[in-house]
């Protein structure tokens, strides 16, 4: 029998579509783990250029790799959403 906690968190071990918003300009060739994400640039009155990365991510480990890459490039995370 699965515990309630394991059922609640099982979504994080599955593939899902995420939207990640960061302040700054993300270059597609920075890292392999962001190549499959669609990147759209927006202008924001508070943050200037904002990059919106959207796409399918294999699991939470892959998501953490993407976030780590963005952090390595000193980009400020503005928002992270899972799109169900």
N, C-alpha and C positions, 0 to 999 in steps of 0.2 A: 504494500500500500504506500502510495506517495504521500509525503507530508504536504501540508498547505504551502509551506515556503518553497518546496521544490517545484510545485506547479506554478506558483507565481513567478518564479525566476527562470522557468524553462525557456521563455522567449529569448533570453540573452544568449543561449547556446545555439540558436537557430539563425539562419539567414534572415535579414530584414533590410528594409530601405530606410536610410537615415538622411537627414538634412543637417549640415554643419555650417554655421555662419561664423566667419572669422574676419577681424579687421585686418585689412591688407590685401595684397595682390598675390594670389596663389598661382604659381607657374606649374603647368601640367607636367613638365619634365623633371620636377624636383625628386620624385620618388615613385618607385613602381607601385606602391600600395595606394596611390591616389589616381593612377592613370585611368581606372575604370569609372571614376566619378565624373559626373557632369559638373562643370564649374561655370557659374554665371557671376559676372561682376555687377555690383550695384553701387550707387553713390549714397552715402548717408550723411546727414547734416552733422552728426556728432563724431563719426568715426572715419569719414572720408571714404576711401574705397573699401568695400566689403565684398568678400568672396563667399558665394553660397555653393557648397559642394553637396550634391545629391546623388545617391545611388545605392545599389545593393551591396551590403557588407556581409561577409560570410558568417561571422559570429562576433562576440564581444572582444575576443582576443584581436581579431583583425581591426575592429573599431579602435581599440587602444593603440594599435600600431599607427593608425592614421592620425589620431590625436597626438601621439608622441612626435610624429614627423612634423606636424603643424607647430608644435611647441618648440622643436629644434630650430625652426625658422623664425622663432620669436613672434608668432602671430597670436593675437589675443582672441580667445574663444568667446564669442558673443552668445551663441545659442546652439543647442544640440537637441534635435527632435527625432524620434522614431516615427516613421510614417507607416501606419498599419493599413 
